[in-house]
Amino acid sequence: MQNVIIKKQIGQSLKDLLGQKSYSKIGILVDTNTENLCLPIIKNVIPNFETLRVEAGEKFKILETCQRIWEQLTHMGFDRHSILIVLGGGVLGDMGGFCASTFKRGIDFILIPTTLLSQVDASVGGKLGIDFMGFKNHIGLFREPTSTLISSDFLSTLPVRELRSGFAEVIKHTLISDVAKWNSIRKNGLDEQNWNDLINFSVQFKSRVAETDPFEKGIRKILNFGHTIGHAVESGCLNTETPLFHGEAIAIGMITESHISFQKGMLKESNLKEIANYIIDVFGKEKDLLKTDSIMKWVVQDKKNKGNVTLMALLEGAGHAVWDVQVNENEIRNSLDYYRSL
C-alpha cells in the first residue's frame, strides 16, 4: 500500500514526515473552505510554512488555477527541494498534486484529504489532473504523493451533502469487490455508517488494486464502474445553475450501469432493484436529469473508450466487476429510461 497513514489525529505523523528530509520550503495549499475549517487543525505542528490559496470548487479545477499555483510557488521562492502539503478534497488533491508534480519537473507533496470522497477515493492511487474544455480530468498524470494522511476528524467539518457525495465511492467499492460489505452497508442509512471502518476498507481495497495495476491497463479499470455515465452527467451540468457533486453523479451512474449489467444478463433483477432502491433512498432521485442526447455527447468523449467503441466496467453479480465491456447506444439509452422510471 502506498504510504497512507490513517489516524484520528495526524499532527504528530505530519511532524515526523516533515522531519525526515531537510526541505528548503514548506507550503500548504488550501482553498477558501479548508483555510478556515481545516488549517487550524494542523498548522501548530508545522514549522515555518507558506500558505498558497485558491478558490474552492470543481469549476476552478482548470489550467488557469494551476497557473496561479505555479505563480505563487515561483514568487515564494520554492525550489526542487521544497514540499507542498495539499489540504483539501478531491478537487484540490488532484490539482495540487498535478501542480507539484509538474513544478520544476516535480517536487514532493503530501496529501491530507479533508472530505470523505477524497479520503476513500481521490487521494489513493496516484491519479492527478485537471478538467479541460469541460471534460473531467482531461489533462493529468500518474504520480504517488510522498505520503497521504487521513483523519476522520475532518469529516465533522463537512455538510451532509458533501459527506453523502463521498459515500457513493464507498458504495461502489463494495459493489465491485465485496458482497458481504455491500449487504452490511445497505442495512443502514448515511448517518448510521461506521466511517473509520469504511475508510480503512476503501483505502486498503483501492491501494491493492492500484499497486497491482498502477497505470490502469487491466483490473484497475473496475474502479470506473458508475463513472462512464456518471462523468457524462457530471460534465454536462458542470457549468449550469445546478451542478451535481461528483458522488451524486456517480450514484446515477451506478444505477444506470447496473441496469446495463442487467440488460447483458450479468446481474440479477433482484440485485438491480436492491442497488437502485438503496441508492435512491440515500441520494434521492435527480428530477432534472439532462436529456439523453446531451448525455450521449459526453459519453462518447470518455477516456475509457477505444475508437468509436464505448467500454465500461460493469457488475458481474453484486460484489464483482469486469472491465472493457462493449456497450452500445441503445443499452445506454435504455438505462437512462430506467433511471427516469424509478
N, C-alpha and C positions, 0 to 999 in steps of 0.2 A: 504494500500500500504506500502511495506517496506520503510524504511527511505531513500527515494530518494529526493534529492534536485536538482531542475533544475533552474539554473540561468545563465545569460550571464557571470557574474563574480562571481566566487565561493570562492575567497580568504577569505572573512570575515566569510563565513559559515564554512570553514575548520578551521579557527582560533577558532571559537566558539565551534566547536565539540571537538577539542583537549583540550579545557579548561574545559570541563565538567568532566573529570576524571584526576587524578594525575598519568599520565603514567611515568613509570620509564625510558623508552626509546622510541623514535620515529624513525622509519625507513621509508625510501621511496625506494620502489623497482622500478627501471627503466630499460629499455633496451637501446640499442645503439641509437635508434631513439628518444625516449622520453626524454632521458637525455639532449639532445641538443635542442630539439624543444619545449618541454612541461614543463620541470622542472623550467626553468626561470620564467614561468607564475605564479607559486605558491610558490616558495621557500622563498620569502621575508616575507611571513606571518607565517612561521613555525619557532618555536624556535629551539634550537639545535636538529639536526637530523643526522642520519647516512644514507649514500647512499649505497644501495645494487644494484649491476649491473649484468645483464645477456645479452646474445646475443638476437637479435630480430629475430622473425620468427617462424612459425609453426614447423619447423624441430627441434627447441630447446625446444619444449613443451614436455619434456621427463623426465624420472626419474633422469638422470644424472644432468640435470639443477636444479631440485629440491634439489638434494644433495648439489649443490654449494650454493643455497639459504640458506638451513639449516646450512651449514658450516659457512656462513657469519653471520647469526643470532647468532650462538654459539660463534664465535670468537669475535663478537662485544659486547657480554655480555647481550643479550636480555633475559628477563625472562617472566614469565606469566603475568606480569603487564605492558608489553610493547604493542605497537601498530605498525602495518605495514600499510603504505599507498601504494597502488598499482597504479602506474601511467602508464597506457598503454592501449593497445587494448584488444581484447577478449582473445588472447593467454596469455598475461601477467596476465589479470584478473583471468582467470581460474586457471592458475598455481600458481600465487601469493596467491590467496585466499586458494587454496589447501594446500600450504606450511604453511600459517599462521594457518590454521585450524588443522594441524597435529603437528605443533611445540609445544612441551611441552603440548600436548593434546589440544592445541588451544589457540591462542592469538587473541585480537581484530584486525580487519583490516577494512580499508576504501578503497572503490574502487573509482578511478577517471578515468573513461573510456575516452580515447582520440580519438577513431575512431567512425565513425557513427555506424559501426557494433556492437561495444561493448556498445554504448550508447542506442541503440534501442533493443538490444537482450541479449548479453552475460552477461551484468552487472546486469540484473534483473532476479530474480527467484531463486537465491541461488545454482545454479549448479556450481560445481567446479571440476576440474580434469585435467588429462594429457593424452597424447597419449602413447600407449604401444604396442610393436610388430607391429607397423604400423597402429594400429586400433585407430580411433578417439575417444578421451575421454573415453578410455577403463578402466582407474582407476580413481575413484573420489568419491565425496560425496555431500550431500546437506548441506549447511550452509550459513545463511544470513550474509552479512557484517554488521558492526556497522552502516555504512551509505554508500550511493552512491551519489557522487556529479557529476552532469552532466552540462557541459558548451559547448554551440555550438561554443565558441571561438576556441576550439581545432580543429574544422573542417577545419579551414584555414591553418592548418599545413599539411593537407593530400594531397597526389597526387590524381588525378582524379580516377585512378583505385581503390584506397582504398575506396574513397567515394562511388563509384559505387557498390563495393562489399557490403557495408553496406546497400545500398538501396534495395538489394534483400530481406533482412529480413523485411523491411517496406512493400514491395510488398506482401510478404507472410502474414503479419498481416492483411492487408486489404482484401486479398482473403479469409481468413478463418473467418473473423469476421464482415466486414463492406462493403457491396457492393457499398454504396454511396461514401465511401472514395476511393475504388478501381477505380470507374468511374471518380473521381476527379483527382487522381494522373496520370492516364493513358492519360490525356489530355495534359500533359506536359513532357518535357524531363528532364534529370538529372539536368541540370543547371537552371531549372525553378521551382524547388520544394521549398516549404516553410519548411526549416529544423526544425525551432523551433516548428512549429505546428506538424510536423510528429514525432519528438522526443517525444513530450508530448503525442500524440496519442498512439504511440507504447509502451511507458513506462506504461501508465495507463492501456492499454489493457493487456499487459503481466503480470503486477502486479496483476490485478484482477484474471487472470487465475491461477497464481502461488499461490495466497492466498487461492483460492478455492480448489486447488489440489496440495499441496506443494511437494508431493513425486511422482507425475506423475503416479497415479493409474487410472485416468479417463480422464476428459476433458483436462487436460494439454497436453495430447498426441496430440491434434490438432496442437500444435506448431511444431510437427515433419513433417508437410506437406512439401514435397520437399526434405526432409532430408534422406530418405532411399536410393534412387538412388543418390542424391546429395553427401551424405557422401561416398558412394561407389566410385563415380567418383573422389572425392577429395582424398580419401585414396589411390586409385590406382595410382594416378600420383604424390603423395606427394614427393617421392624420385627420380623423373625423372628430366630431364633438364628443363621441362616446367610445374612446379606445378601450379595448379589453386588456386586463392584466394577462401576463403570459399564461399563468395557470388556468385562468378562465377559458382561454382559447384552447389550451391543451385538453381541458375537460370535454369540450365539444369534439376535439379531435379523437379522443379515446372512445367516445360513444360511436362516432361515425366509422372509425376504423375497426371497432369491434363488430359493427354491422357488416362491413366489408368481409371480415373474417367469417362471419356467419353466412354471408352470401356464397362464399367459396367452400362451405362445408367444413371449415376448420374449427368452428366454435358452435357449441350447442345453443339453441334458442334460450334455454333456461339460464345459461351463463350470460348471454347478451342482456337479458332482462335484468339480472342481478346487477350487472355493471351499469347499465343505463339508469336504473332506478336509484342506485346509491349515489351516483354522480349528480343526478338531478336533485336528490334530497340535499346534498351538501352545497351545490353551486347554484341551484335554480336553473331555469331554462332561459337562454338568450332569445328574447322575443323579437328583436330587430336584427336577426341574422342576415348577413349580406346575401344578396341574390346569388344563386348558384353559378350563373355565368361569370359573375365577378370573382367568386372564389376559385373557379376553374382557371382563370387567368393567372392567379398566383400559384396554383398547384403546379402548373407546367414549368415554373421557374425554380422548383425545389431542387436543392443541391444534391439530393439522393438520386435524381433521375439520370437516366443514361440515354442520350439521344432524345428521341421522342417518346420513350417508354417511361411511364410513371412507376417507380419502385417504392414499396412500403415495407415497413416492419409490421407484421400482423400477429395476432394471437393464434396459437395452435392449442386451444384449450386455455382455461384460466390458469395462470402460473407459468406459462411457457410461450415463447415468441420465436418467430423465424424472420429472416430478413431477405431483402431483394425479391420480394414477391411482386410480380407484374399485376398491375391494377388498371382496368380500363375506365373510360369516362362514364359509362352507364353505371358501373358499380359505385363510383363516387357520387354521382347524382342520386342514385337510389339511397345511399347512406345519408345524404343531406335531407332527402324527403322523410326518411325515418326519424331523424332528429326533430324535424319540424312537427311530426305527428305525435310526439311524446306529450 
